[in-house]
Amino acid sequence: MTDDAYVRPVPVARELRTDLVLAGVILVGAVLSAALSAISGIYGDEQGPLWQAVVYAVVLAVPLALRRRFPATVAVVVCTAYFAAVTLRVPELYVGNIAMFIALYTVGAWSRSRRRAMIVRIAIIIGMFTWLIISMYSDAIAKADEAEVIAGAMSPYVAGALLNVLTNLLYFGGAYYFGDRSWLAARQRATLEERTAELEREREVTAAQAVALDRVRIARELHDVVAHHVSVMGVQAGAAGAVLATDTDAARDLLDGIEGSAREAIDELHQLLDTLRAPGGGAGDDAGEPSGSTVGLEGLPALVAASDAAGLPTAFAVVGDDAPVPRVTQVNLYRIAQEALTNARRHAGPGARADVRLRYDASAVELEIVNTGRVVPEPRPGLGQLGMRERATASGGRIEIGPRERGGFRVRVTVPLGGASSAGRSVPLAEAVR
């Protein structure tokens, strides 16, 4: 926030009540000071009448009740009253100095226009020093016949005049400086409050985004788990119904397969619930994967076998030597393969086949799922494809999803291994196949 952009807000009721109390204190103090000054005779025979001091006290104090609302006007009124009182020898000096300091300070601290604040204060200071020089010159002429006045460059009169000038410099300079400091402090508080409010709004937005992302992750996990197993069970149930009347043994085997798929779905849903319940756990993390879970690269052979049993002939091949793969990456690759095979069973059509190939090289692991089938002119991206892309990105890899010219579909994901963290347990695929 720049100086030009910031405008100090209008005073609140509490600040206005404080100004009213201050005006009352100044009024009482000015009246007491005037009475004591009149009794002490500070101006001698040139001293003005006491009633002028009472009027001066009122003119000095009452405007201070509105000093924050109209700082420039109050400063002009108070300073003019002070100059007039000194010129007329009104018997009051001390409270008037305090009131003028407060008025000049308020112009710097509360004026809503910084240009006006500068002009008003400089005009008052120039006027004061002009009046001071004229007064000193008049006193010098009046006392020119006194020998001690002209006896040397630092006579008592000259020393007193210089002390008066120095005192006024410190007086008005202090009022100017502290007024500006108060305004700067108010601007800094306003900037801090604005930034605090922005941070609070950003925190609320971030919290809402985190909730939305968690919902998307949960939906993705449920989609991956439920869609795969439900599609397998649907195919097996249809096949069981078709052979039930002619081959009860085959139908029984198919029903056993449906039961196995249901158990696997329930187990994976339990794993997902354990992940969500675990402190700091999130969908897609490996926090909820129990030891020996088949959701990983070691589970790909079983996934391929389930796809083959569900009616989509699927082959599996490993190319290259096994390399350690972080557990989170394994889970993501498994889910990508699961989603790709599920989509193939749904959309490839009769007579389709699928191939799952896992390739290792020195710096990356690549998973490719290719299926034959009907030609897909322009696939519509859904939650499944979005989930695959998110999983590939979360593992630091890249993914290609699209139809093949000869029919069918291809999903290829490549994840670099050189800079990946080996979090979790990595199981060599050869061990899983054996």
C-alpha positions as CSV (number, residue, x, y, z in Angstrom):
1,M,0.0,0.0,0.0
2,T,1.6,3.3,-1.1
3,D,1.3,6.6,0.7
4,D,-1.0,8.0,-1.9
5,A,-3.3,5.0,-1.8
6,Y,-3.8,5.0,2.0
7,V,-6.4,7.3,3.5
8,R,-6.7,7.1,7.3
9,P,-10.2,6.2,8.2
10,V,-12.5,8.5,10.1
11,P,-12.2,8.4,13.9
12,V,-14.4,6.0,15.8
13,A,-16.7,6.9,18.7
14,R,-14.1,5.9,21.3
15,E,-11.6,8.3,19.8
16,L,-14.1,11.1,19.6
17,R,-14.9,10.6,23.3
18,T,-11.2,10.7,24.1
19,D,-10.9,14.1,22.2
20,L,-13.8,15.4,24.2
21,V,-12.1,14.5,27.5
22,L,-8.9,16.1,26.2
23,A,-10.7,19.3,25.4
24,G,-12.2,19.4,28.9
25,V,-8.7,18.9,30.5
26,I,-7.2,21.6,28.4
27,L,-10.0,24.0,29.3
28,V,-9.6,23.4,33.0
29,G,-5.8,23.6,32.8
30,A,-5.9,26.8,30.7
31,V,-8.3,28.6,33.2
32,L,-6.1,27.5,36.2
33,S,-2.9,28.6,34.3
34,A,-4.5,31.9,33.4
35,A,-5.5,32.6,37.0
36,L,-2.1,31.7,38.4
37,S,-0.3,33.7,35.7
38,A,-2.5,36.7,36.3
39,I,-1.7,36.6,40.0
40,S,2.0,36.2,39.4
41,G,2.0,39.1,36.9
42,I,4.1,37.5,34.2
43,Y,3.7,40.5,31.8
44,G,3.9,43.2,34.5
45,D,2.1,46.4,33.6
46,E,1.5,45.2,30.0
47,Q,-0.6,42.2,31.1
48,G,-4.1,41.9,29.6
49,P,-7.3,41.6,31.7
50,L,-8.3,38.2,33.1
51,W,-11.5,37.9,31.1
52,Q,-9.4,37.8,27.9
53,A,-7.6,34.8,29.4
54,V,-10.9,33.0,30.0
55,V,-12.1,33.7,26.4
56,Y,-8.7,32.5,25.2
57,A,-9.0,29.3,27.2
58,V,-12.3,28.5,25.6
59,V,-11.1,29.2,22.1
60,L,-8.0,27.1,22.7
61,A,-9.8,24.1,24.2
62,V,-13.1,23.7,22.4
63,P,-11.7,23.1,18.9
64,L,-9.6,20.2,20.2
65,A,-12.8,18.2,20.7
66,L,-13.0,18.0,16.9
67,R,-9.2,17.7,16.2
68,R,-9.4,14.3,14.5
69,R,-12.4,15.2,12.3
70,F,-11.0,18.6,11.2
71,P,-7.3,18.5,12.0
72,A,-6.2,21.4,9.6
73,T,-9.0,23.8,10.7
74,V,-8.4,23.1,14.4
75,A,-4.7,23.7,14.0
76,V,-5.2,27.0,12.3
77,V,-7.7,28.2,15.0
78,V,-5.5,27.1,17.9
79,C,-2.3,28.6,16.5
80,T,-4.0,31.8,15.6
81,A,-5.5,32.1,19.1
82,Y,-2.0,31.4,20.6
83,F,-0.3,34.1,18.5
84,A,-3.1,36.6,19.4
85,A,-2.8,35.8,23.1
86,V,0.9,36.3,23.2
87,T,0.6,39.6,21.2
88,L,-2.1,40.9,23.5
89,R,-0.2,39.8,26.6
90,V,-3.0,37.5,27.8
91,P,-1.8,36.0,31.1
92,E,-1.5,32.3,29.9
93,L,1.5,30.7,28.2
94,Y,2.0,27.1,29.3
95,V,-1.3,25.3,28.4
96,G,-1.4,27.2,25.1
97,N,1.9,25.7,24.1
98,I,0.6,22.2,24.9
99,A,-2.6,22.8,22.9
100,M,-0.7,24.1,19.9
101,F,1.7,21.1,19.9
102,I,-1.3,18.7,20.0
103,A,-3.0,20.6,17.1
104,L,0.1,20.5,14.9
105,Y,0.7,16.8,15.8
106,T,-2.9,16.0,14.9
107,V,-2.6,17.5,11.4
108,G,0.3,15.2,10.6
109,A,-1.3,12.2,12.2
110,W,-4.9,12.5,11.0
111,S,-5.1,14.7,7.9
112,R,-6.6,12.6,5.1
113,S,-4.7,14.6,2.5
114,R,-0.9,14.4,3.0
115,R,-0.4,17.5,0.7
116,R,-2.8,19.6,2.8
117,A,-1.1,18.4,6.0
118,M,2.3,19.5,4.8
119,I,1.1,22.9,3.5
120,V,-0.8,23.7,6.7
121,R,2.1,22.8,9.0
122,I,4.7,24.6,6.9
123,A,2.5,27.7,6.7
124,I,2.1,27.7,10.5
125,I,5.8,27.2,11.2
126,I,6.8,29.9,8.7
127,G,4.2,32.2,10.3
128,M,5.5,31.5,13.8
129,F,9.1,32.2,12.9
130,T,8.1,35.3,11.0
131,W,6.3,36.5,14.1
132,L,9.2,35.5,16.3
133,I,11.7,37.4,14.2
134,I,9.5,40.5,14.2
135,S,9.1,40.3,17.9
136,M,12.8,39.8,18.5
137,Y,13.6,42.7,16.2
138,S,11.1,45.0,18.0
139,D,12.6,44.0,21.4
140,A,16.1,44.6,20.1
141,I,15.2,48.2,18.9
142,A,13.5,48.9,22.2
143,K,16.6,47.8,24.2
144,A,19.2,49.2,21.9
145,D,20.1,51.9,24.4
146,E,21.2,49.2,27.0
147,A,24.9,48.8,26.9
148,E,24.8,45.1,27.6
149,V,22.8,44.4,24.5
150,I,25.5,45.7,22.1
151,A,28.5,44.6,24.1
152,G,29.7,41.7,22.0
153,A,28.3,39.2,19.7
154,M,27.0,36.9,22.5
155,S,25.4,39.4,24.8
156,P,22.7,38.1,27.2
157,Y,20.0,39.3,24.9
158,V,21.4,37.6,21.8
159,A,21.9,34.4,23.8
160,G,18.3,34.5,25.0
161,A,17.1,35.1,21.5
162,L,19.1,32.2,20.1
163,L,17.8,29.9,22.9
164,N,14.2,31.0,22.0
165,V,14.8,30.1,18.4
166,L,16.3,26.7,19.2
167,T,13.5,25.9,21.6
168,N,10.9,26.7,18.9
169,L,12.8,24.6,16.3
170,L,12.7,21.6,18.6
171,Y,9.1,22.3,19.5
172,F,7.7,22.6,16.0
173,G,10.1,20.0,14.6
174,G,8.9,17.5,17.2
175,A,5.2,18.2,16.5
176,Y,5.9,17.7,12.8
177,Y,8.0,14.5,13.2
178,F,5.7,12.7,15.7
179,G,2.6,13.5,13.6
180,D,4.2,11.9,10.6
181,R,5.3,8.9,12.6
182,S,1.8,8.4,13.9
183,W,0.4,8.5,10.4
184,L,3.0,6.0,9.2
185,A,2.2,3.7,12.1
186,A,-1.5,3.8,11.2
187,R,-0.7,3.0,7.6
188,Q,1.5,0.1,8.6
189,R,-1.3,-1.2,10.9
190,A,-3.8,-0.9,8.0
191,T,-1.4,-2.7,5.7
192,L,-0.9,-5.5,8.2
193,E,-4.7,-5.9,8.7
194,E,-5.2,-6.0,5.0
195,R,-2.6,-8.7,4.6
196,T,-4.0,-10.6,7.5
197,A,-7.4,-10.5,5.9
198,E,-5.9,-11.6,2.6
199,L,-4.1,-14.5,4.3
200,E,-7.3,-15.5,6.0
201,R,-9.2,-15.5,2.7
202,E,-6.4,-17.5,1.1
203,R,-6.5,-20.0,4.0
204,E,-10.2,-20.5,3.5
205,V,-9.8,-21.0,-0.2
206,T,-6.9,-23.4,0.4
207,A,-9.0,-25.3,2.9
208,A,-11.9,-25.5,0.5
209,Q,-9.5,-26.7,-2.3
210,A,-8.0,-29.3,-0.1
211,V,-11.5,-30.6,0.7
212,A,-12.4,-30.7,-3.0
213,L,-9.2,-32.5,-3.8
214,D,-9.8,-35.1,-1.1
215,R,-13.3,-35.6,-2.5
216,V,-11.9,-36.1,-6.0
217,R,-9.3,-38.6,-4.7
218,I,-11.9,-40.6,-2.8
219,A,-14.1,-40.6,-5.9
220,R,-11.2,-41.7,-8.0
221,E,-10.3,-44.6,-5.6
222,L,-13.9,-45.7,-5.4
223,H,-14.2,-45.6,-9.2
224,D,-11.1,-47.7,-9.6
225,V,-12.1,-50.3,-7.1
226,V,-15.8,-50.6,-7.8
227,A,-15.8,-50.2,-11.6
228,H,-13.2,-53.0,-12.1
229,H,-14.8,-55.6,-9.8
230,V,-18.4,-54.8,-10.7
231,S,-17.5,-55.2,-14.4
232,V,-15.8,-58.5,-13.7
233,M,-18.8,-59.7,-11.7
234,G,-21.2,-58.6,-14.4
235,V,-19.4,-60.6,-17.1
236,Q,-19.1,-63.7,-14.8
237,A,-22.8,-63.4,-13.8
238,G,-23.8,-63.2,-17.5
239,A,-21.7,-66.2,-18.4
240,A,-23.0,-68.2,-15.4
241,G,-26.6,-67.5,-16.5
242,A,-25.8,-68.6,-20.0
243,V,-24.3,-72.0,-19.0
244,L,-26.4,-72.7,-15.9
245,A,-28.9,-74.9,-17.7
246,T,-26.2,-76.9,-19.6
247,D,-23.1,-77.0,-17.5
248,T,-23.7,-76.7,-13.7
249,D,-20.0,-77.2,-12.9
250,A,-18.9,-74.3,-15.1
251,A,-21.7,-72.2,-13.7
252,R,-20.5,-73.1,-10.2
253,D,-17.0,-72.1,-11.1
254,L,-18.2,-68.8,-12.5
255,L,-20.2,-68.1,-9.3
256,D,-17.1,-68.9,-7.2
257,G,-15.3,-66.3,-9.4
258,I,-18.1,-63.8,-8.6
259,E,-17.7,-64.5,-4.9
260,G,-13.9,-64.0,-5.2
261,S,-14.3,-60.7,-7.1
262,A,-16.7,-59.5,-4.4
263,R,-14.2,-60.5,-1.6
264,E,-11.4,-58.6,-3.4
265,A,-13.6,-55.6,-3.8
266,I,-14.5,-55.6,-0.1
267,D,-10.8,-56.0,0.9
268,E,-9.8,-53.1,-1.3
269,L,-12.6,-51.0,0.1
270,H,-11.4,-51.8,3.6
271,Q,-7.9,-50.8,2.6
272,L,-9.3,-47.5,1.3
273,L,-11.2,-46.9,4.6
274,D,-8.2,-47.7,6.6
275,T,-6.2,-45.2,4.6
276,L,-8.8,-42.4,5.1
277,R,-9.1,-43.1,8.8
278,A,-5.3,-43.1,9.4
279,P,-4.0,-39.8,10.7
280,G,-2.5,-37.9,7.8
281,G,-3.6,-40.5,5.3
282,G,-5.1,-39.6,2.0
283,A,-6.5,-41.5,-0.9
284,G,-3.8,-42.7,-3.1
285,D,-1.1,-42.8,-0.4
286,D,0.5,-46.0,0.7
287,A,-0.3,-45.3,4.3
288,G,-3.2,-47.7,4.3
289,E,-1.7,-50.5,2.3
290,P,-1.1,-53.4,4.5
291,S,1.9,-55.7,4.2
292,G,1.3,-58.2,1.4
293,S,-1.3,-56.2,-0.4
294,T,-1.8,-57.1,-4.0
295,V,-2.4,-53.5,-5.0
296,G,1.0,-53.0,-6.6
297,L,3.2,-54.3,-9.4
298,E,3.2,-57.7,-7.8
299,G,-0.5,-57.8,-8.2
300,L,-0.4,-57.3,-12.0
301,P,-0.4,-61.0,-12.8
302,A,-3.5,-61.6,-10.7
303,L,-5.1,-58.5,-12.3
304,V,-4.4,-59.9,-15.8
305,A,-5.7,-63.3,-14.8
306,A,-8.9,-61.8,-13.5
307,S,-9.3,-59.8,-16.7
308,D,-8.8,-63.0,-18.7
309,A,-11.3,-64.9,-16.7
310,A,-13.8,-62.1,-17.1
311,G,-13.9,-62.6,-20.8
312,L,-11.2,-60.4,-22.1
313,P,-8.2,-62.6,-23.2
314,T,-5.2,-60.7,-21.7
315,A,-1.5,-61.4,-21.9
316,F,1.2,-60.1,-19.6
317,A,4.9,-59.6,-20.3
318,V,7.8,-58.1,-18.4
319,V,10.7,-56.6,-20.4
320,G,14.0,-55.8,-18.8
321,D,15.5,-56.5,-15.4
322,D,13.4,-55.7,-12.3
323,A,14.2,-52.5,-10.5
324,P,13.1,-51.1,-7.2
325,V,9.9,-49.0,-7.6
326,P,8.5,-46.8,-4.9
327,R,5.4,-48.2,-3.3
328,V,3.2,-45.2,-4.2
329,T,4.3,-45.5,-7.8
330,Q,3.4,-49.2,-7.7
331,V,-0.1,-48.5,-6.5
332,N,-0.6,-45.8,-9.1
333,L,0.6,-48.1,-11.9
334,Y,-1.6,-50.9,-10.7
335,R,-4.7,-48.6,-10.6
336,I,-3.9,-47.3,-14.1
337,A,-3.7,-50.9,-15.5
338,Q,-6.9,-51.8,-13.6
339,E,-8.8,-48.8,-15.1
340,A,-7.4,-49.5,-18.6
341,L,-8.5,-53.2,-18.6
342,T,-11.9,-52.2,-17.2
343,N,-12.4,-49.8,-20.0
344,A,-11.3,-52.4,-22.5
345,R,-13.9,-54.9,-21.3
346,R,-16.6,-52.3,-21.5
347,H,-15.9,-50.7,-24.8
348,A,-13.7,-52.9,-27.0
349,G,-16.5,-55.2,-28.1
350,P,-16.6,-58.9,-28.8
351,G,-13.4,-60.7,-29.9
352,A,-11.1,-58.1,-28.4
353,R,-7.8,-59.0,-26.8
354,A,-5.5,-57.1,-24.4
355,D,-1.8,-57.0,-23.7
356,V,-0.1,-55.6,-20.6
357,R,3.6,-55.0,-20.9
358,L,5.9,-53.8,-18.1
359,R,9.3,-52.5,-19.3
360,Y,12.3,-51.6,-17.1
361,D,15.3,-49.6,-18.2
362,A,18.1,-47.9,-16.4
363,S,16.1,-44.7,-15.6
364,A,12.4,-45.4,-15.9
365,V,9.6,-48.0,-15.7
366,E,7.0,-48.1,-18.4
367,L,3.6,-49.7,-18.3
368,E,1.6,-50.2,-21.5
369,I,-1.9,-51.6,-21.9
370,V,-3.0,-52.2,-25.4
371,N,-6.3,-53.8,-26.6
372,T,-7.8,-54.6,-29.9
373,G,-11.5,-54.0,-30.7
374,R,-13.7,-51.5,-32.4
375,V,-12.4,-48.2,-33.7
376,V,-12.9,-45.3,-31.3
377,P,-13.2,-42.0,-33.4
378,E,-13.0,-39.6,-30.5
379,P,-13.1,-40.9,-26.9
380,R,-14.9,-38.8,-24.3
381,P,-12.7,-38.2,-21.3
382,G,-14.3,-39.2,-18.0
383,L,-13.4,-39.7,-14.4
384,G,-11.4,-42.8,-15.2
385,Q,-9.1,-41.1,-17.6
386,L,-8.8,-38.1,-15.3
387,G,-7.8,-40.5,-12.5
388,M,-5.1,-42.1,-14.7
389,R,-3.6,-38.8,-15.6
390,E,-3.6,-37.6,-12.0
391,R,-1.9,-40.8,-10.9
392,A,0.8,-40.5,-13.6
393,T,1.4,-36.9,-12.6
394,A,1.5,-37.7,-8.9
395,S,4.3,-40.2,-9.6
396,G,6.3,-37.7,-11.6
397,G,5.6,-39.4,-14.9
398,R,3.8,-38.8,-18.2
399,I,0.9,-40.7,-19.8
400,E,-0.4,-41.3,-23.3
401,I,-4.1,-42.2,-23.7
402,G,-5.7,-42.6,-27.0
403,P,-7.3,-44.8,-29.7
404,R,-5.3,-46.9,-32.2
405,E,-5.7,-46.5,-35.9
406,R,-6.5,-50.2,-36.4
407,G,-9.0,-50.2,-33.6
408,G,-8.8,-50.6,-29.9
409,F,-7.1,-48.4,-27.3
410,R,-3.6,-47.7,-25.9
411,V,-2.6,-46.5,-22.5
412,R,1.2,-45.9,-21.9
413,V,2.6,-44.4,-18.8
414,T,6.3,-43.8,-18.1
415,V,7.7,-43.0,-14.7
416,P,11.3,-42.0,-14.1
417,L,13.1,-43.9,-11.3
418,G,16.4,-42.0,-11.0
419,G,15.1,-39.2,-8.7
420,A,12.2,-41.1,-7.2
421,S,12.0,-41.8,-3.6
422,S,11.9,-45.4,-2.7
423,A,9.2,-44.9,-0.1
424,G,7.4,-48.1,0.9
425,R,8.2,-51.7,0.1
426,S,9.3,-52.6,-3.4
427,V,8.7,-56.2,-4.5
428,P,10.6,-57.6,-7.5
429,L,8.1,-58.7,-10.1
430,A,9.9,-61.9,-10.8
431,E,9.2,-62.9,-7.2
432,A,5.5,-62.1,-7.6
433,V,5.2,-64.1,-10.8
434,R,6.9,-67.1,-9.2
